[in-house]
Amino acid sequence: MSDCLFCKIINGDIPSNKVYEDELCCAFYDIDPQAPVHFLVIPKEHIQSVSQVNEGNAATVGHIFSVIASLSKELGLGSYRVVSNIGEQAGQSVLHLHFHVLSGRDMTWPPG
């Protein structure tokens, strides 16, 4: 999608501090971190949100969770939170599926 911020990051039109990249997804640090460690993992395929996950793209989402687990081990994260907001009222500001990985501080509950 030409006007999508995350698609522009994937295409290299907007710089990011990448942590990981492969043929299906990429991970980069959030520009407005909400924890000492805060990175996003996004599919390269434009999927609007979790509500758009289907049989055709579910393998990509499964792969993303595998990447999250690997990166968290690599970065030495003992505990962490994975968040995906769906829709404006839930706080989704970029309409491209993304998973926030947050660590390095106590996470309160309920979260919001």
Chimera marker file (.cmm) of the C-alpha trace (Angstrom):
<marker_set name="trace">
<marker id="1" x="0.000" y="0.000" z="0.000" r="1" g="1" b="0" radius="0.5"/>
<marker id="2" x="1.638" y="3.220" z="-1.140" r="1" g="1" b="0" radius="0.5"/>
<marker id="3" x="0.408" y="5.474" z="1.693" r="1" g="1" b="0" radius="0.5"/>
<marker id="4" x="1.068" y="3.023" z="4.554" r="1" g="1" b="0" radius="0.5"/>
<marker id="5" x="3.842" y="4.078" z="6.951" r="1" g="1" b="0" radius="0.5"/>
<marker id="6" x="4.950" y="0.501" z="7.621" r="1" g="1" b="0" radius="0.5"/>
<marker id="7" x="4.921" y="-0.418" z="3.917" r="1" g="1" b="0" radius="0.5"/>
<marker id="8" x="7.231" y="2.579" z="3.371" r="1" g="1" b="0" radius="0.5"/>
<marker id="9" x="9.550" y="1.276" z="6.104" r="1" g="1" b="0" radius="0.5"/>
<marker id="10" x="9.544" y="-2.188" z="4.512" r="1" g="1" b="0" radius="0.5"/>
<marker id="11" x="10.369" y="-0.671" z="1.110" r="1" g="1" b="0" radius="0.5"/>
<marker id="12" x="13.206" y="1.410" z="2.595" r="1" g="1" b="0" radius="0.5"/>
<marker id="13" x="11.503" y="4.739" z="1.847" r="1" g="1" b="0" radius="0.5"/>
<marker id="14" x="11.518" y="5.605" z="5.562" r="1" g="1" b="0" radius="0.5"/>
<marker id="15" x="14.531" y="4.676" z="7.721" r="1" g="1" b="0" radius="0.5"/>
<marker id="16" x="14.178" y="2.466" z="10.777" r="1" g="1" b="0" radius="0.5"/>
<marker id="17" x="16.414" y="0.891" z="13.366" r="1" g="1" b="0" radius="0.5"/>
<marker id="18" x="15.935" y="-2.721" z="12.267" r="1" g="1" b="0" radius="0.5"/>
<marker id="19" x="16.465" y="-5.589" z="14.660" r="1" g="1" b="0" radius="0.5"/>
<marker id="20" x="15.597" y="-8.348" z="12.171" r="1" g="1" b="0" radius="0.5"/>
<marker id="21" x="14.435" y="-8.921" z="8.615" r="1" g="1" b="0" radius="0.5"/>
<marker id="22" x="13.633" y="-11.936" z="6.452" r="1" g="1" b="0" radius="0.5"/>
<marker id="23" x="11.420" y="-12.616" z="3.433" r="1" g="1" b="0" radius="0.5"/>
<marker id="24" x="8.172" y="-12.538" z="5.465" r="1" g="1" b="0" radius="0.5"/>
<marker id="25" x="8.626" y="-9.920" z="8.164" r="1" g="1" b="0" radius="0.5"/>
<marker id="26" x="10.819" y="-7.301" z="9.743" r="1" g="1" b="0" radius="0.5"/>
<marker id="27" x="11.355" y="-5.992" z="13.247" r="1" g="1" b="0" radius="0.5"/>
<marker id="28" x="12.481" y="-2.526" z="14.270" r="1" g="1" b="0" radius="0.5"/>
<marker id="29" x="12.649" y="-0.398" z="17.389" r="1" g="1" b="0" radius="0.5"/>
<marker id="30" x="9.650" y="1.839" z="18.120" r="1" g="1" b="0" radius="0.5"/>
<marker id="31" x="10.337" y="5.555" z="17.635" r="1" g="1" b="0" radius="0.5"/>
<marker id="32" x="8.291" y="6.347" z="20.775" r="1" g="1" b="0" radius="0.5"/>
<marker id="33" x="9.247" y="3.513" z="23.156" r="1" g="1" b="0" radius="0.5"/>
<marker id="34" x="6.906" y="2.732" z="26.025" r="1" g="1" b="0" radius="0.5"/>
<marker id="35" x="9.425" y="0.477" z="27.782" r="1" g="1" b="0" radius="0.5"/>
<marker id="36" x="13.226" y="0.186" z="27.943" r="1" g="1" b="0" radius="0.5"/>
<marker id="37" x="12.946" y="-2.442" z="25.191" r="1" g="1" b="0" radius="0.5"/>
<marker id="38" x="10.193" y="-1.777" z="22.646" r="1" g="1" b="0" radius="0.5"/>
<marker id="39" x="10.266" y="-3.086" z="19.118" r="1" g="1" b="0" radius="0.5"/>
<marker id="40" x="7.648" y="-3.883" z="16.501" r="1" g="1" b="0" radius="0.5"/>
<marker id="41" x="7.390" y="-6.960" z="14.327" r="1" g="1" b="0" radius="0.5"/>
<marker id="42" x="5.399" y="-6.559" z="11.112" r="1" g="1" b="0" radius="0.5"/>
<marker id="43" x="4.594" y="-8.721" z="8.110" r="1" g="1" b="0" radius="0.5"/>
<marker id="44" x="5.924" y="-7.559" z="4.760" r="1" g="1" b="0" radius="0.5"/>
<marker id="45" x="2.536" y="-8.389" z="3.275" r="1" g="1" b="0" radius="0.5"/>
<marker id="46" x="0.065" y="-5.595" z="3.969" r="1" g="1" b="0" radius="0.5"/>
<marker id="47" x="-2.467" y="-7.014" z="6.422" r="1" g="1" b="0" radius="0.5"/>
<marker id="48" x="-4.579" y="-4.351" z="8.119" r="1" g="1" b="0" radius="0.5"/>
<marker id="49" x="-4.863" y="-5.934" z="11.578" r="1" g="1" b="0" radius="0.5"/>
<marker id="50" x="-5.474" y="-9.180" z="13.450" r="1" g="1" b="0" radius="0.5"/>
<marker id="51" x="-9.066" y="-8.955" z="12.212" r="1" g="1" b="0" radius="0.5"/>
<marker id="52" x="-7.751" y="-9.561" z="8.676" r="1" g="1" b="0" radius="0.5"/>
<marker id="53" x="-5.834" y="-12.753" z="9.515" r="1" g="1" b="0" radius="0.5"/>
<marker id="54" x="-7.146" y="-15.704" z="7.509" r="1" g="1" b="0" radius="0.5"/>
<marker id="55" x="-6.081" y="-19.136" z="6.243" r="1" g="1" b="0" radius="0.5"/>
<marker id="56" x="-4.083" y="-17.484" z="3.452" r="1" g="1" b="0" radius="0.5"/>
<marker id="57" x="-1.843" y="-15.415" z="5.749" r="1" g="1" b="0" radius="0.5"/>
<marker id="58" x="-1.976" y="-17.343" z="9.043" r="1" g="1" b="0" radius="0.5"/>
<marker id="59" x="1.387" y="-19.021" z="8.360" r="1" g="1" b="0" radius="0.5"/>
<marker id="60" x="3.019" y="-15.586" z="8.140" r="1" g="1" b="0" radius="0.5"/>
<marker id="61" x="1.535" y="-14.611" z="11.498" r="1" g="1" b="0" radius="0.5"/>
<marker id="62" x="2.761" y="-17.889" z="13.009" r="1" g="1" b="0" radius="0.5"/>
<marker id="63" x="6.210" y="-17.143" z="11.616" r="1" g="1" b="0" radius="0.5"/>
<marker id="64" x="6.107" y="-13.694" z="13.246" r="1" g="1" b="0" radius="0.5"/>
<marker id="65" x="5.497" y="-15.281" z="16.652" r="1" g="1" b="0" radius="0.5"/>
<marker id="66" x="8.448" y="-17.592" z="16.069" r="1" g="1" b="0" radius="0.5"/>
<marker id="67" x="10.580" y="-14.534" z="15.252" r="1" g="1" b="0" radius="0.5"/>
<marker id="68" x="9.350" y="-12.794" z="18.416" r="1" g="1" b="0" radius="0.5"/>
<marker id="69" x="10.388" y="-15.803" z="20.510" r="1" g="1" b="0" radius="0.5"/>
<marker id="70" x="13.815" y="-15.990" z="18.838" r="1" g="1" b="0" radius="0.5"/>
<marker id="71" x="14.498" y="-12.261" z="19.116" r="1" g="1" b="0" radius="0.5"/>
<marker id="72" x="13.431" y="-12.202" z="22.753" r="1" g="1" b="0" radius="0.5"/>
<marker id="73" x="15.880" y="-15.009" z="23.545" r="1" g="1" b="0" radius="0.5"/>
<marker id="74" x="18.633" y="-13.328" z="21.516" r="1" g="1" b="0" radius="0.5"/>
<marker id="75" x="18.080" y="-10.027" z="23.333" r="1" g="1" b="0" radius="0.5"/>
<marker id="76" x="18.015" y="-11.762" z="26.724" r="1" g="1" b="0" radius="0.5"/>
<marker id="77" x="14.471" y="-10.765" z="27.580" r="1" g="1" b="0" radius="0.5"/>
<marker id="78" x="13.385" y="-12.798" z="30.599" r="1" g="1" b="0" radius="0.5"/>
<marker id="79" x="9.823" y="-11.608" z="30.352" r="1" g="1" b="0" radius="0.5"/>
<marker id="80" x="7.997" y="-9.453" z="27.869" r="1" g="1" b="0" radius="0.5"/>
<marker id="81" x="4.576" y="-8.423" z="26.624" r="1" g="1" b="0" radius="0.5"/>
<marker id="82" x="3.292" y="-8.774" z="23.064" r="1" g="1" b="0" radius="0.5"/>
<marker id="83" x="0.497" y="-6.378" z="22.071" r="1" g="1" b="0" radius="0.5"/>
<marker id="84" x="-1.497" y="-5.879" z="18.902" r="1" g="1" b="0" radius="0.5"/>
<marker id="85" x="-4.140" y="-3.155" z="18.792" r="1" g="1" b="0" radius="0.5"/>
<marker id="86" x="-7.116" y="-3.633" z="16.476" r="1" g="1" b="0" radius="0.5"/>
<marker id="87" x="-8.980" y="-0.480" z="15.488" r="1" g="1" b="0" radius="0.5"/>
<marker id="88" x="-8.770" y="3.171" z="16.420" r="1" g="1" b="0" radius="0.5"/>
<marker id="89" x="-10.545" y="2.863" z="19.784" r="1" g="1" b="0" radius="0.5"/>
<marker id="90" x="-8.002" y="0.209" z="20.832" r="1" g="1" b="0" radius="0.5"/>
<marker id="91" x="-5.116" y="2.498" z="19.870" r="1" g="1" b="0" radius="0.5"/>
<marker id="92" x="-4.177" y="1.235" z="16.409" r="1" g="1" b="0" radius="0.5"/>
<marker id="93" x="-2.660" y="4.272" z="14.701" r="1" g="1" b="0" radius="0.5"/>
<marker id="94" x="-1.066" y="2.505" z="11.705" r="1" g="1" b="0" radius="0.5"/>
<marker id="95" x="-3.422" y="0.278" z="9.732" r="1" g="1" b="0" radius="0.5"/>
<marker id="96" x="-0.833" y="-2.435" z="9.096" r="1" g="1" b="0" radius="0.5"/>
<marker id="97" x="-0.661" y="-5.498" z="11.341" r="1" g="1" b="0" radius="0.5"/>
<marker id="98" x="2.069" y="-5.067" z="13.921" r="1" g="1" b="0" radius="0.5"/>
<marker id="99" x="3.040" y="-6.614" z="17.205" r="1" g="1" b="0" radius="0.5"/>
<marker id="100" x="4.616" y="-4.487" z="19.928" r="1" g="1" b="0" radius="0.5"/>
<marker id="101" x="7.184" y="-6.357" z="22.030" r="1" g="1" b="0" radius="0.5"/>
<marker id="102" x="7.797" y="-4.559" z="25.336" r="1" g="1" b="0" radius="0.5"/>
<marker id="103" x="10.214" y="-5.491" z="28.101" r="1" g="1" b="0" radius="0.5"/>
<marker id="104" x="12.533" y="-4.080" z="30.734" r="1" g="1" b="0" radius="0.5"/>
<marker id="105" x="9.974" y="-2.787" z="33.225" r="1" g="1" b="0" radius="0.5"/>
<marker id="106" x="7.054" y="-4.050" z="35.262" r="1" g="1" b="0" radius="0.5"/>
<marker id="107" x="3.935" y="-4.355" z="33.140" r="1" g="1" b="0" radius="0.5"/>
<marker id="108" x="0.752" y="-3.409" z="34.960" r="1" g="1" b="0" radius="0.5"/>
<marker id="109" x="-2.621" y="-5.111" z="34.573" r="1" g="1" b="0" radius="0.5"/>
<marker id="110" x="-5.088" y="-4.196" z="33.304" r="1" g="1" b="0" radius="0.5"/>
<marker id="111" x="-3.007" y="-2.525" z="30.606" r="1" g="1" b="0" radius="0.5"/>
<marker id="112" x="-5.225" y="0.351" z="29.657" r="1" g="1" b="0" radius="0.5"/>
<link id1="1" id2="2" r="1" g="1" b="0" radius="0.2"/>
<link id1="2" id2="3" r="1" g="1" b="0" radius="0.2"/>
<link id1="3" id2="4" r="1" g="1" b="0" radius="0.2"/>
<link id1="4" id2="5" r="1" g="1" b="0" radius="0.2"/>
<link id1="5" id2="6" r="1" g="1" b="0" radius="0.2"/>
<link id1="6" id2="7" r="1" g="1" b="0" radius="0.2"/>
<link id1="7" id2="8" r="1" g="1" b="0" radius="0.2"/>
<link id1="8" id2="9" r="1" g="1" b="0" radius="0.2"/>
<link id1="9" id2="10" r="1" g="1" b="0" radius="0.2"/>
<link id1="10" id2="11" r="1" g="1" b="0" radius="0.2"/>
<link id1="11" id2="12" r="1" g="1" b="0" radius="0.2"/>
<link id1="12" id2="13" r="1" g="1" b="0" radius="0.2"/>
<link id1="13" id2="14" r="1" g="1" b="0" radius="0.2"/>
<link id1="14" id2="15" r="1" g="1" b="0" radius="0.2"/>
<link id1="15" id2="16" r="1" g="1" b="0" radius="0.2"/>
<link id1="16" id2="17" r="1" g="1" b="0" radius="0.2"/>
<link id1="17" id2="18" r="1" g="1" b="0" radius="0.2"/>
<link id1="18" id2="19" r="1" g="1" b="0" radius="0.2"/>
<link id1="19" id2="20" r="1" g="1" b="0" radius="0.2"/>
<link id1="20" id2="21" r="1" g="1" b="0" radius="0.2"/>
<link id1="21" id2="22" r="1" g="1" b="0" radius="0.2"/>
<link id1="22" id2="23" r="1" g="1" b="0" radius="0.2"/>
<link id1="23" id2="24" r="1" g="1" b="0" radius="0.2"/>
<link id1="24" id2="25" r="1" g="1" b="0" radius="0.2"/>
<link id1="25" id2="26" r="1" g="1" b="0" radius="0.2"/>
<link id1="26" id2="27" r="1" g="1" b="0" radius="0.2"/>
<link id1="27" id2="28" r="1" g="1" b="0" radius="0.2"/>
<link id1="28" id2="29" r="1" g="1" b="0" radius="0.2"/>
<link id1="29" id2="30" r="1" g="1" b="0" radius="0.2"/>
<link id1="30" id2="31" r="1" g="1" b="0" radius="0.2"/>
<link id1="31" id2="32" r="1" g="1" b="0" radius="0.2"/>
<link id1="32" id2="33" r="1" g="1" b="0" radius="0.2"/>
<link id1="33" id2="34" r="1" g="1" b="0" radius="0.2"/>
<link id1="34" id2="35" r="1" g="1" b="0" radius="0.2"/>
<link id1="35" id2="36" r="1" g="1" b="0" radius="0.2"/>
<link id1="36" id2="37" r="1" g="1" b="0" radius="0.2"/>
<link id1="37" id2="38" r="1" g="1" b="0" radius="0.2"/>
<link id1="38" id2="39" r="1" g="1" b="0" radius="0.2"/>
<link id1="39" id2="40" r="1" g="1" b="0" radius="0.2"/>
<link id1="40" id2="41" r="1" g="1" b="0" radius="0.2"/>
<link id1="41" id2="42" r="1" g="1" b="0" radius="0.2"/>
<link id1="42" id2="43" r="1" g="1" b="0" radius="0.2"/>
<link id1="43" id2="44" r="1" g="1" b="0" radius="0.2"/>
<link id1="44" id2="45" r="1" g="1" b="0" radius="0.2"/>
<link id1="45" id2="46" r="1" g="1" b="0" radius="0.2"/>
<link id1="46" id2="47" r="1" g="1" b="0" radius="0.2"/>
<link id1="47" id2="48" r="1" g="1" b="0" radius="0.2"/>
<link id1="48" id2="49" r="1" g="1" b="0" radius="0.2"/>
<link id1="49" id2="50" r="1" g="1" b="0" radius="0.2"/>
<link id1="50" id2="51" r="1" g="1" b="0" radius="0.2"/>
<link id1="51" id2="52" r="1" g="1" b="0" radius="0.2"/>
<link id1="52" id2="53" r="1" g="1" b="0" radius="0.2"/>
<link id1="53" id2="54" r="1" g="1" b="0" radius="0.2"/>
<link id1="54" id2="55" r="1" g="1" b="0" radius="0.2"/>
<link id1="55" id2="56" r="1" g="1" b="0" radius="0.2"/>
<link id1="56" id2="57" r="1" g="1" b="0" radius="0.2"/>
<link id1="57" id2="58" r="1" g="1" b="0" radius="0.2"/>
<link id1="58" id2="59" r="1" g="1" b="0" radius="0.2"/>
<link id1="59" id2="60" r="1" g="1" b="0" radius="0.2"/>
<link id1="60" id2="61" r="1" g="1" b="0" radius="0.2"/>
<link id1="61" id2="62" r="1" g="1" b="0" radius="0.2"/>
<link id1="62" id2="63" r="1" g="1" b="0" radius="0.2"/>
<link id1="63" id2="64" r="1" g="1" b="0" radius="0.2"/>
<link id1="64" id2="65" r="1" g="1" b="0" radius="0.2"/>
<link id1="65" id2="66" r="1" g="1" b="0" radius="0.2"/>
<link id1="66" id2="67" r="1" g="1" b="0" radius="0.2"/>
<link id1="67" id2="68" r="1" g="1" b="0" radius="0.2"/>
<link id1="68" id2="69" r="1" g="1" b="0" radius="0.2"/>
<link id1="69" id2="70" r="1" g="1" b="0" radius="0.2"/>
<link id1="70" id2="71" r="1" g="1" b="0" radius="0.2"/>
<link id1="71" id2="72" r="1" g="1" b="0" radius="0.2"/>
<link id1="72" id2="73" r="1" g="1" b="0" radius="0.2"/>
<link id1="73" id2="74" r="1" g="1" b="0" radius="0.2"/>
<link id1="74" id2="75" r="1" g="1" b="0" radius="0.2"/>
<link id1="75" id2="76" r="1" g="1" b="0" radius="0.2"/>
<link id1="76" id2="77" r="1" g="1" b="0" radius="0.2"/>
<link id1="77" id2="78" r="1" g="1" b="0" radius="0.2"/>
<link id1="78" id2="79" r="1" g="1" b="0" radius="0.2"/>
<link id1="79" id2="80" r="1" g="1" b="0" radius="0.2"/>
<link id1="80" id2="81" r="1" g="1" b="0" radius="0.2"/>
<link id1="81" id2="82" r="1" g="1" b="0" radius="0.2"/>
<link id1="82" id2="83" r="1" g="1" b="0" radius="0.2"/>
<link id1="83" id2="84" r="1" g="1" b="0" radius="0.2"/>
<link id1="84" id2="85" r="1" g="1" b="0" radius="0.2"/>
<link id1="85" id2="86" r="1" g="1" b="0" radius="0.2"/>
<link id1="86" id2="87" r="1" g="1" b="0" radius="0.2"/>
<link id1="87" id2="88" r="1" g="1" b="0" radius="0.2"/>
<link id1="88" id2="89" r="1" g="1" b="0" radius="0.2"/>
<link id1="89" id2="90" r="1" g="1" b="0" radius="0.2"/>
<link id1="90" id2="91" r="1" g="1" b="0" radius="0.2"/>
<link id1="91" id2="92" r="1" g="1" b="0" radius="0.2"/>
<link id1="92" id2="93" r="1" g="1" b="0" radius="0.2"/>
<link id1="93" id2="94" r="1" g="1" b="0" radius="0.2"/>
<link id1="94" id2="95" r="1" g="1" b="0" radius="0.2"/>
<link id1="95" id2="96" r="1" g="1" b="0" radius="0.2"/>
<link id1="96" id2="97" r="1" g="1" b="0" radius="0.2"/>
<link id1="97" id2="98" r="1" g="1" b="0" radius="0.2"/>
<link id1="98" id2="99" r="1" g="1" b="0" radius="0.2"/>
<link id1="99" id2="100" r="1" g="1" b="0" radius="0.2"/>
<link id1="100" id2="101" r="1" g="1" b="0" radius="0.2"/>
<link id1="101" id2="102" r="1" g="1" b="0" radius="0.2"/>
<link id1="102" id2="103" r="1" g="1" b="0" radius="0.2"/>
<link id1="103" id2="104" r="1" g="1" b="0" radius="0.2"/>
<link id1="104" id2="105" r="1" g="1" b="0" radius="0.2"/>
<link id1="105" id2="106" r="1" g="1" b="0" radius="0.2"/>
<link id1="106" id2="107" r="1" g="1" b="0" radius="0.2"/>
<link id1="107" id2="108" r="1" g="1" b="0" radius="0.2"/>
<link id1="108" id2="109" r="1" g="1" b="0" radius="0.2"/>
<link id1="109" id2="110" r="1" g="1" b="0" radius="0.2"/>
<link id1="110" id2="111" r="1" g="1" b="0" radius="0.2"/>
<link id1="111" id2="112" r="1" g="1" b="0" radius="0.2"/>
</marker_set>
